[in-house]
Amino acid sequence: MMRPSIFLLLVTWLAGCATPVSVSPSELDLGVSPRKALAASAEMLMARGYVIRHADDDLGRLEAVLSRWPGYRVHVRITGEDDASRVSLVAFRGGRPLPPRTLDALVADLRDYPALGR
């Protein structure tokens, strides 16, 4: 009699751990092409000590990992066309999303990055 209730409690507890957490990205609109925005994002991140793990120009995606403590990774997604693009950044540490304010400095650096040539 006690086993089913313990099993049910354990399953409920584990299901709560597996629930995905919704995170809102930090976003920035740029007046450059998506390819140029992705290249500038990669350059800026490398200049700040990030290592680019994956980048796909066709998909407009990039993943970078901070190479020093506190180690976390940043996912960059670029959407848009022609001379208008939107950059979305999300940071993770240990598989958990970090609050958008974590990326405020990166967003400001990207907005003012000289390689964007605006």
N, C-alpha and C positions, 0 to 999 in steps of 0.2 A: 504494500500500500504506500509505503514511503518512497519507493524508487520512482514511480511515475512523477510524483511532484518534484523530486530532486532533478530528474531529467528535464522536466518542463522548465524549471527555474534556470538550469544550465543553458538550455537552448535559447531561452529568452535573453539571457545575459550576453551570450555570444552573438545573437542577432543584433543587439544594440551596438556591438563593437564593429560590425561589418557595414553599418549604415554609412553611405557616402556623405561627406560633408560638402555642402554647397559653398562655393567661394566666389566672390565677385572680383573680377580682374581690375587691375589699374590700367586705365586706357588713356591713349594720347592720339590725337589726330594730327597728321603731318601732311604738308603740301608737297610730297615727293612720291615717286613711284614705289610700289611695294618692294621691288627688288632692291632699290636704293635704301629703303627703310630697314630691310632685313640686314643688308651689308653694314649699315651704320650701327644697328643694334649689336651685331656681332663684334664689330670693332670696339664699341664703347664698353661692352662687357669684358672683353679681353684686356682692355686698358685698366679696368678696375679689378683685375685679378681672377676673372672667371675663366674656366676652361670650357670650350664649346664641345659638347659631347655629340650632338646631332644637329644637323641643319639641312633643311630641304627648301630650296628656293622655289620650286614649283608649288609646293603646298603652303609656303609662307610660314614655316615653323622652325623653331630653334630651341634647343635645350642647352643650358649652361649650368655649370656647377662651380660654386665658390671654392677656391683651392686652399682656403685657410679657415680657421675657426671664426665664427660659428658656421660650419659647412651647411649650405642649403643649395637647392637648385632652383633655377628660374626657367619657366616656360614662356616663350615669346611666340605670339601668333600675329601675323600681318594679314590684313584683308584690305581690299580696295582695288582700284584700277587707275590707269593713266597717272595723273599727278595728285592723287588723293589716296591716302592710306591711313588705316587705323591700326595702332600697335596696342596689343593687349598683353600684359605681363601678369603672371601668377607665380608666387614663390612657395616652395615646399621645404619642410625639414622633417626628416624621418617619415615621409609618406603623408604628413599632415599639412594642409595649407596654412600659410602664414597670413596675418591680416594685411590688407592692401597698403596700409601705411608703411609697411616694411619696405615697399618699393618706391616710396616718394622720392628718395635721392636718385634712384636710377631713372625714373621718369623725368625728373628735372634735368639730369645730365643728358639724356637722349634728346630732349626738347632743344637744348642749347648746343648739341654736338656739332662741331665745325664741319664734319664730313657730309652733313646734310646739305650744305651749300645753299642755304636759304637766305 
